[in-house]
């Protein structure tokens, strides 16, 4: 859906996956990597659809949650992917700040 530009449709699916995990305890969740991937996608959707400042705060919050969860479950590859997304957000924010000044 994201590839076709249907961001609202993709957001519905991502939030349904996140709601599934929200209503279950940590011991009931058998696939933490799916939750981390859903958080990454939610952050991507938020940063691509909203304004620069509000998107940054929300996306950083989602990505730090994903990073903590990935590190908790020893998902090193996903933790590295989240770190790259955080770095990309920081680079993009510095670029928009320098243009505004």
ChimeraX attribute file (.defattr): number of C-alpha atoms within 10 A of each C-alpha:
attribute: neighborCount
match mode: 1-to-1
recipient: residues
	/A:1	11
	/A:2	13
	/A:3	7
	/A:4	7
	/A:5	9
	/A:6	10
	/A:7	16
	/A:8	13
	/A:9	11
	/A:10	18
	/A:11	19
	/A:12	12
	/A:13	14
	/A:14	20
	/A:15	16
	/A:16	13
	/A:17	15
	/A:18	17
	/A:19	12
	/A:20	12
	/A:21	18
	/A:22	13
	/A:23	10
	/A:24	10
	/A:25	8
	/A:26	10
	/A:27	6
	/A:28	9
	/A:29	15
	/A:30	10
	/A:31	10
	/A:32	17
	/A:33	17
	/A:34	14
	/A:35	22
	/A:36	24
	/A:37	18
	/A:38	21
	/A:39	26
	/A:40	25
	/A:41	20
	/A:42	23
	/A:43	25
	/A:44	20
	/A:45	19
	/A:46	22
	/A:47	20
	/A:48	14
	/A:49	11
	/A:50	12
	/A:51	10
	/A:52	16
	/A:53	13
	/A:54	11
	/A:55	19
	/A:56	21
	/A:57	15
	/A:58	15
	/A:59	25
	/A:60	19
	/A:61	15
	/A:62	22
	/A:63	26
	/A:64	17
	/A:65	16
	/A:66	26
	/A:67	23
	/A:68	14
	/A:69	19
	/A:70	23
	/A:71	15
	/A:72	12
	/A:73	12
	/A:74	12
	/A:75	15
	/A:76	13
	/A:77	11
	/A:78	19
	/A:79	22
	/A:80	14
	/A:81	17
	/A:82	26
	/A:83	16
	/A:84	12
	/A:85	18
	/A:86	22
	/A:87	12
	/A:88	12
	/A:89	21
	/A:90	14
	/A:91	11
	/A:92	13
	/A:93	15
	/A:94	12
	/A:95	11
	/A:96	13
	/A:97	11
	/A:98	8
	/A:99	8
	/A:100	7
	/A:101	5
